[in-house]
Amino acid sequence: MLGGMSESRSKVLEESKKKGVQAGAAAAATVALAVAGAPVFAAIAAVPAAVLGWRWWKHRAENGIRF
C-alpha cells in the first residue's frame, strides 16, 4: 500500500530527499570519525547512521520510489 494517498508525489519525493540527506550526513560523519582515528566514536555513530539509512530505504520502498 502506498503510504498516505492524500500526499502529493512531489511532497513524497521532497521528504525522501530530506531523509536521504540526513542518512548521508550521518554516514559521512561516521566515516570522518573513523578516518580521524576515533574508531570507538565511529562505531557508536554507525548505529544512528544505519537507522537513518534504513528509514530512508523503507520510505522509498513504501512509496514506490525507484533507487
Gaussian input, Z-matrix of N, CA and C with variables (Angstrom, degrees):
# hf/3-21g

backbone

0 1
 N
 C     1     B1
 C     2     B2     1     A1
 N     3     B3     2     A2     1     D1
 C     4     B4     3     A3     2     D2
 C     5     B5     4     A4     3     D3
 N     6     B6     5     A5     4     D4
 C     7     B7     6     A6     5     D5
 C     8     B8     7     A7     6     D6
 N     9     B9     8     A8     7     D7
 C    10    B10     9     A9     8     D8
 C    11    B11    10    A10     9     D9
 N    12    B12    11    A11    10    D10
 C    13    B13    12    A12    11    D11
 C    14    B14    13    A13    12    D12
 N    15    B15    14    A14    13    D13
 C    16    B16    15    A15    14    D14
 C    17    B17    16    A16    15    D15
 N    18    B18    17    A17    16    D16
 C    19    B19    18    A18    17    D17
 C    20    B20    19    A19    18    D18
 N    21    B21    20    A20    19    D19
 C    22    B22    21    A21    20    D20
 C    23    B23    22    A22    21    D21
 N    24    B24    23    A23    22    D22
 C    25    B25    24    A24    23    D23
 C    26    B26    25    A25    24    D24
 N    27    B27    26    A26    25    D25
 C    28    B28    27    A27    26    D26
 C    29    B29    28    A28    27    D27
 N    30    B30    29    A29    28    D28
 C    31    B31    30    A30    29    D29
 C    32    B32    31    A31    30    D30
 N    33    B33    32    A32    31    D31
 C    34    B34    33    A33    32    D32
 C    35    B35    34    A34    33    D33
 N    36    B36    35    A35    34    D34
 C    37    B37    36    A36    35    D35
 C    38    B38    37    A37    36    D36
 N    39    B39    38    A38    37    D37
 C    40    B40    39    A39    38    D38
 C    41    B41    40    A40    39    D39
 N    42    B42    41    A41    40    D40
 C    43    B43    42    A42    41    D41
 C    44    B44    43    A43    42    D42
 N    45    B45    44    A44    43    D43
 C    46    B46    45    A45    44    D44
 C    47    B47    46    A46    45    D45
 N    48    B48    47    A47    46    D46
 C    49    B49    48    A48    47    D47
 C    50    B50    49    A49    48    D48
 N    51    B51    50    A50    49    D49
 C    52    B52    51    A51    50    D50
 C    53    B53    52    A52    51    D51
 N    54    B54    53    A53    52    D52
 C    55    B55    54    A54    53    D53
 C    56    B56    55    A55    54    D54
 N    57    B57    56    A56    55    D55
 C    58    B58    57    A57    56    D56
 C    59    B59    58    A58    57    D57
 N    60    B60    59    A59    58    D58
 C    61    B61    60    A60    59    D59
 C    62    B62    61    A61    60    D60
 N    63    B63    62    A62    61    D61
 C    64    B64    63    A63    62    D62
 C    65    B65    64    A64    63    D63
 N    66    B66    65    A65    64    D64
 C    67    B67    66    A66    65    D65
 C    68    B68    67    A67    66    D66
 N    69    B69    68    A68    67    D67
 C    70    B70    69    A69    68    D68
 C    71    B71    70    A70    69    D69
 N    72    B72    71    A71    70    D70
 C    73    B73    72    A72    71    D71
 C    74    B74    73    A73    72    D72
 N    75    B75    74    A74    73    D73
 C    76    B76    75    A75    74    D74
 C    77    B77    76    A76    75    D75
 N    78    B78    77    A77    76    D76
 C    79    B79    78    A78    77    D77
 C    80    B80    79    A79    78    D78
 N    81    B81    80    A80    79    D79
 C    82    B82    81    A81    80    D80
 C    83    B83    82    A82    81    D81
 N    84    B84    83    A83    82    D82
 C    85    B85    84    A84    83    D83
 C    86    B86    85    A85    84    D84
 N    87    B87    86    A86    85    D85
 C    88    B88    87    A87    86    D86
 C    89    B89    88    A88    87    D87
 N    90    B90    89    A89    88    D88
 C    91    B91    90    A90    89    D89
 C    92    B92    91    A91    90    D90
 N    93    B93    92    A92    91    D91
 C    94    B94    93    A93    92    D92
 C    95    B95    94    A94    93    D93
 N    96    B96    95    A95    94    D94
 C    97    B97    96    A96    95    D95
 C    98    B98    97    A97    96    D96
 N    99    B99    98    A98    97    D97
 C   100   B100    99    A99    98    D98
 C   101   B101   100   A100    99    D99
 N   102   B102   101   A101   100   D100
 C   103   B103   102   A102   101   D101
 C   104   B104   103   A103   102   D102
 N   105   B105   104   A104   103   D103
 C   106   B106   105   A105   104   D104
 C   107   B107   106   A106   105   D105
 N   108   B108   107   A107   106   D106
 C   109   B109   108   A108   107   D107
 C   110   B110   109   A109   108   D108
 N   111   B111   110   A110   109   D109
 C   112   B112   111   A111   110   D110
 C   113   B113   112   A112   111   D111
 N   114   B114   113   A113   112   D112
 C   115   B115   114   A114   113   D113
 C   116   B116   115   A115   114   D114
 N   117   B117   116   A116   115   D115
 C   118   B118   117   A117   116   D116
 C   119   B119   118   A118   117   D117
 N   120   B120   119   A119   118   D118
 C   121   B121   120   A120   119   D119
 C   122   B122   121   A121   120   D120
 N   123   B123   122   A122   121   D121
 C   124   B124   123   A123   122   D122
 C   125   B125   124   A124   123   D123
 N   126   B126   125   A125   124   D124
 C   127   B127   126   A126   125   D125
 C   128   B128   127   A127   126   D126
 N   129   B129   128   A128   127   D127
 C   130   B130   129   A129   128   D128
 C   131   B131   130   A130   129   D129
 N   132   B132   131   A131   130   D130
 C   133   B133   132   A132   131   D131
 C   134   B134   133   A133   132   D132
 N   135   B135   134   A134   133   D133
 C   136   B136   135   A135   134   D134
 C   137   B137   136   A136   135   D135
 N   138   B138   137   A137   136   D136
 C   139   B139   138   A138   137   D137
 C   140   B140   139   A139   138   D138
 N   141   B141   140   A140   139   D139
 C   142   B142   141   A141   140   D140
 C   143   B143   142   A142   141   D141
 N   144   B144   143   A143   142   D142
 C   145   B145   144   A144   143   D143
 C   146   B146   145   A145   144   D144
 N   147   B147   146   A146   145   D145
 C   148   B148   147   A147   146   D146
 C   149   B149   148   A148   147   D147
 N   150   B150   149   A149   148   D148
 C   151   B151   150   A150   149   D149
 C   152   B152   151   A151   150   D150
 N   153   B153   152   A152   151   D151
 C   154   B154   153   A153   152   D152
 C   155   B155   154   A154   153   D153
 N   156   B156   155   A155   154   D154
 C   157   B157   156   A156   155   D155
 C   158   B158   157   A157   156   D156
 N   159   B159   158   A158   157   D157
 C   160   B160   159   A159   158   D158
 C   161   B161   160   A160   159   D159
 N   162   B162   161   A161   160   D160
 C   163   B163   162   A162   161   D161
 C   164   B164   163   A163   162   D162
 N   165   B165   164   A164   163   D163
 C   166   B166   165   A165   164   D164
 C   167   B167   166   A166   165   D165
 N   168   B168   167   A167   166   D166
 C   169   B169   168   A168   167   D167
 C   170   B170   169   A169   168   D168
 N   171   B171   170   A170   169   D169
 C   172   B172   171   A171   170   D170
 C   173   B173   172   A172   171   D171
 N   174   B174   173   A173   172   D172
 C   175   B175   174   A174   173   D173
 C   176   B176   175   A175   174   D174
 N   177   B177   176   A176   175   D175
 C   178   B178   177   A177   176   D176
 C   179   B179   178   A178   177   D177
 N   180   B180   179   A179   178   D178
 C   181   B181   180   A180   179   D179
 C   182   B182   181   A181   180   D180
 N   183   B183   182   A182   181   D181
 C   184   B184   183   A183   182   D182
 C   185   B185   184   A184   183   D183
 N   186   B186   185   A185   184   D184
 C   187   B187   186   A186   185   D185
 C   188   B188   187   A187   186   D186
 N   189   B189   188   A188   187   D187
 C   190   B190   189   A189   188   D188
 C   191   B191   190   A190   189   D189
 N   192   B192   191   A191   190   D190
 C   193   B193   192   A192   191   D191
 C   194   B194   193   A193   192   D192
 N   195   B195   194   A194   193   D193
 C   196   B196   195   A195   194   D194
 C   197   B197   196   A196   195   D195
 N   198   B198   197   A197   196   D196
 C   199   B199   198   A198   197   D197
 C   200   B200   199   A199   198   D198

   B1=1.4530
   B2=1.5225
   B3=1.2912
   B4=1.4528
   B5=1.5156
   B6=1.3187
   B7=1.4564
   B8=1.5184
   B9=1.3109
   B10=1.4561
   B11=1.5118
   B12=1.3140
   B13=1.4588
   B14=1.5287
   B15=1.3347
   B16=1.4550
   B17=1.5275
   B18=1.3281
   B19=1.4574
   B20=1.5239
   B21=1.3085
   B22=1.4598
   B23=1.5160
   B24=1.3210
   B25=1.4605
   B26=1.5300
   B27=1.3258
   B28=1.4660
   B29=1.5263
   B30=1.3276
   B31=1.4601
   B32=1.5293
   B33=1.3236
   B34=1.4604
   B35=1.5262
   B36=1.3310
   B37=1.4600
   B38=1.5220
   B39=1.3246
   B40=1.4680
   B41=1.5270
   B42=1.3270
   B43=1.4645
   B44=1.5315
   B45=1.3195
   B46=1.4593
   B47=1.5265
   B48=1.3231
   B49=1.4680
   B50=1.5269
   B51=1.3300
   B52=1.4599
   B53=1.5279
   B54=1.3223
   B55=1.4598
   B56=1.5259
   B57=1.3256
   B58=1.4544
   B59=1.5152
   B60=1.3218
   B61=1.4713
   B62=1.5242
   B63=1.3175
   B64=1.4619
   B65=1.5307
   B66=1.3264
   B67=1.4583
   B68=1.5248
   B69=1.3210
   B70=1.4639
   B71=1.5150
   B72=1.3199
   B73=1.4652
   B74=1.5304
   B75=1.3201
   B76=1.4611
   B77=1.5304
   B78=1.3260
   B79=1.4664
   B80=1.5297
   B81=1.3294
   B82=1.4698
   B83=1.5261
   B84=1.3168
   B85=1.4624
   B86=1.5210
   B87=1.3273
   B88=1.4652
   B89=1.5222
   B90=1.3208
   B91=1.4672
   B92=1.5252
   B93=1.3278
   B94=1.4639
   B95=1.5280
   B96=1.3163
   B97=1.4669
   B98=1.5271
   B99=1.3140
   B100=1.4620
   B101=1.5245
   B102=1.3254
   B103=1.4667
   B104=1.5226
   B105=1.3174
   B106=1.4631
   B107=1.5264
   B108=1.3078
   B109=1.4583
   B110=1.5143
   B111=1.2950
   B112=1.4630
   B113=1.5335
   B114=1.3258
   B115=1.4709
   B116=1.5312
   B117=1.3146
   B118=1.4716
   B119=1.5234
   B120=1.3373
   B121=1.4590
   B122=1.5300
   B123=1.3213
   B124=1.4652
   B125=1.5230
   B126=1.3153
   B127=1.4639
   B128=1.5252
   B129=1.3307
   B130=1.4679
   B131=1.5279
   B132=1.3271
   B133=1.4656
   B134=1.5267
   B135=1.3227
   B136=1.4609
   B137=1.5287
   B138=1.3183
   B139=1.4685
   B140=1.5234
   B141=1.3423
   B142=1.4652
   B143=1.5321
   B144=1.3291
   B145=1.4637
   B146=1.5260
   B147=1.3133
   B148=1.4647
   B149=1.5272
   B150=1.3171
   B151=1.4716
   B152=1.5234
   B153=1.3309
   B154=1.4624
   B155=1.5255
   B156=1.3149
   B157=1.4584
   B158=1.5111
   B159=1.3224
   B160=1.4593
   B161=1.5239
   B162=1.3054
   B163=1.4751
   B164=1.5211
   B165=1.3347
   B166=1.4633
   B167=1.5259
   B168=1.3236
   B169=1.4668
   B170=1.5284
   B171=1.3211
   B172=1.4621
   B173=1.5278
   B174=1.3222
   B175=1.4662
   B176=1.5229
   B177=1.3132
   B178=1.4655
   B179=1.5265
   B180=1.3229
   B181=1.4573
   B182=1.5390
   B183=1.3262
   B184=1.4608
   B185=1.5197
   B186=1.3194
   B187=1.4617
   B188=1.5217
   B189=1.3175
   B190=1.4605
   B191=1.5145
   B192=1.3220
   B193=1.4659
   B194=1.5190
   B195=1.3183
   B196=1.4592
   B197=1.5119
   B198=1.3225
   B199=1.4642
   B200=1.4865
   A1=109.29
   A2=115.96
   A3=120.15
   A4=108.62
   A5=115.70
   A6=120.21
   A7=112.51
   A8=117.36
   A9=122.53
   A10=114.18
   A11=116.97
   A12=120.87
   A13=112.03
   A14=117.54
   A15=119.94
   A16=112.06
   A17=116.99
   A18=120.65
   A19=110.04
   A20=115.53
   A21=118.82
   A22=109.52
   A23=115.68
   A24=121.05
   A25=110.94
   A26=116.70
   A27=119.37
   A28=111.42
   A29=117.10
   A30=120.00
   A31=110.36
   A32=116.70
   A33=120.71
   A34=110.01
   A35=117.56
   A36=121.07
   A37=111.36
   A38=116.70
   A39=121.15
   A40=110.30
   A41=115.92
   A42=119.82
   A43=110.66
   A44=116.44
   A45=120.30
   A46=111.16
   A47=115.78
   A48=119.91
   A49=110.15
   A50=116.45
   A51=121.39
   A52=110.69
   A53=116.39
   A54=120.37
   A55=110.83
   A56=117.12
   A57=121.27
   A58=112.16
   A59=116.59
   A60=120.68
   A61=110.26
   A62=116.94
   A63=120.53
   A64=110.70
   A65=116.43
   A66=120.33
   A67=110.91
   A68=116.69
   A69=120.61
   A70=112.19
   A71=116.77
   A72=120.62
   A73=110.56
   A74=116.91
   A75=120.01
   A76=110.67
   A77=116.75
   A78=120.17
   A79=110.70
   A80=116.78
   A81=120.44
   A82=111.11
   A83=117.45
   A84=121.06
   A85=110.61
   A86=116.46
   A87=120.27
   A88=110.64
   A89=116.39
   A90=120.48
   A91=110.30
   A92=117.21
   A93=120.48
   A94=111.15
   A95=116.74
   A96=119.82
   A97=111.30
   A98=116.34
   A99=120.03
   A100=110.90
   A101=116.63
   A102=121.24
   A103=110.60
   A104=117.25
   A105=121.76
   A106=112.03
   A107=117.34
   A108=119.74
   A109=114.00
   A110=116.97
   A111=120.73
   A112=108.70
   A113=116.95
   A114=119.19
   A115=114.03
   A116=117.67
   A117=119.62
   A118=109.86
   A119=116.53
   A120=119.98
   A121=110.76
   A122=116.79
   A123=120.58
   A124=110.32
   A125=117.37
   A126=120.89
   A127=110.98
   A128=115.82
   A129=120.02
   A130=110.23
   A131=117.14
   A132=121.38
   A133=111.53
   A134=118.19
   A135=121.05
   A136=111.90
   A137=117.26
   A138=120.33
   A139=111.50
   A140=119.64
   A141=117.90
   A142=112.37
   A143=117.09
   A144=119.52
   A145=110.06
   A146=116.75
   A147=120.80
   A148=111.33
   A149=116.64
   A150=120.55
   A151=110.37
   A152=117.33
   A153=120.30
   A154=111.05
   A155=116.61
   A156=120.15
   A157=111.71
   A158=116.34
   A159=120.29
   A160=110.79
   A161=119.65
   A162=121.96
   A163=111.24
   A164=116.67
   A165=120.64
   A166=109.95
   A167=116.59
   A168=122.03
   A169=110.26
   A170=116.85
   A171=122.22
   A172=110.87
   A173=117.01
   A174=121.54
   A175=110.40
   A176=117.18
   A177=121.53
   A178=110.33
   A179=116.84
   A180=120.62
   A181=111.66
   A182=116.79
   A183=120.92
   A184=112.41
   A185=117.04
   A186=120.97
   A187=113.39
   A188=116.47
   A189=120.34
   A190=114.36
   A191=117.11
   A192=121.18
   A193=107.27
   A194=116.56
   A195=120.48
   A196=111.46
   A197=114.49
   A198=120.30
   A199=112.44
   D1=135.90
   D2=176.74
   D3=-76.10
   D4=130.42
   D5=-177.11
   D6=-70.89
   D7=129.53
   D8=174.95
   D9=58.45
   D10=74.26
   D11=-177.36
   D12=-60.93
   D13=-18.74
   D14=179.82
   D15=-78.66
   D16=-14.29
   D17=179.39
   D18=-75.14
   D19=140.23
   D20=176.63
   D21=-76.70
   D22=155.21
   D23=-178.92
   D24=-60.86
   D25=-39.53
   D26=-179.29
   D27=-65.63
   D28=-34.90
   D29=178.18
   D30=-68.24
   D31=-39.97
   D32=178.14
   D33=-63.91
   D34=-43.10
   D35=178.91
   D36=-65.31
   D37=-38.11
   D38=177.91
   D39=-63.98
   D40=-43.19
   D41=178.85
   D42=-65.11
   D43=-38.42
   D44=178.23
   D45=-64.01
   D46=-40.61
   D47=178.73
   D48=-63.11
   D49=-42.55
   D50=179.64
   D51=-61.77
   D52=-44.98
   D53=179.00
   D54=-64.91
   D55=-37.09
   D56=178.68
   D57=-66.02
   D58=-40.63
   D59=178.03
   D60=-64.45
   D61=-41.90
   D62=178.82
   D63=-62.69
   D64=-45.24
   D65=179.81
   D66=-65.03
   D67=-40.90
   D68=179.11
   D69=-65.26
   D70=-40.89
   D71=179.22
   D72=-65.32
   D73=-40.43
   D74=178.64
   D75=-65.79
   D76=-40.35
   D77=178.18
   D78=-65.95
   D79=-41.27
   D80=178.91
   D81=-63.88
   D82=-39.65
   D83=177.90
   D84=-64.79
   D85=-38.50
   D86=178.27
   D87=-63.58
   D88=-45.14
   D89=178.82
   D90=-64.21
   D91=-41.21
   D92=179.46
   D93=-61.43
   D94=-40.26
   D95=177.56
   D96=-64.80
   D97=-39.55
   D98=179.46
   D99=-66.17
   D100=-42.54
   D101=179.78
   D102=-67.38
   D103=-35.72
   D104=-178.49
   D105=-72.97
   D106=-5.74
   D107=177.00
   D108=91.10
   D109=27.07
   D110=177.90
   D111=-119.32
   D112=69.73
   D113=-174.73
   D114=-64.09
   D115=-31.30
   D116=178.97
   D117=-65.97
   D118=-46.26
   D119=178.90
   D120=-67.35
   D121=-34.84
   D122=177.87
   D123=-64.65
   D124=-40.66
   D125=178.51
   D126=-64.79
   D127=-39.65
   D128=177.85
   D129=-67.16
   D130=-41.30
   D131=-178.81
   D132=-71.24
   D133=-20.10
   D134=-179.70
   D135=-67.22
   D136=-28.42
   D137=-178.47
   D138=-65.15
   D139=-55.06
   D140=178.48
   D141=-64.81
   D142=-31.08
   D143=177.78
   D144=-63.53
   D145=-41.39
   D146=178.39
   D147=-66.30
   D148=-40.07
   D149=179.23
   D150=-64.21
   D151=-45.52
   D152=179.09
   D153=-64.36
   D154=-39.23
   D155=177.08
   D156=-63.33
   D157=-42.02
   D158=177.60
   D159=-63.40
   D160=-44.03
   D161=179.42
   D162=-61.40
   D163=-39.85
   D164=178.61
   D165=-65.08
   D166=-47.35
   D167=-179.92
   D168=-59.91
   D169=-46.00
   D170=-179.38
   D171=-63.65
   D172=-42.11
   D173=179.19
   D174=-60.25
   D175=-44.88
   D176=-179.96
   D177=-64.28
   D178=-42.83
   D179=-178.91
   D180=-66.20
   D181=-41.87
   D182=-179.13
   D183=-66.69
   D184=-28.10
   D185=-177.13
   D186=-101.93
   D187=9.41
   D188=175.61
   D189=68.04
   D190=29.79
   D191=179.90
   D192=-91.68
   D193=127.67
   D194=-179.67
   D195=-72.93
   D196=155.55
   D197=-178.15
   D198=-97.18

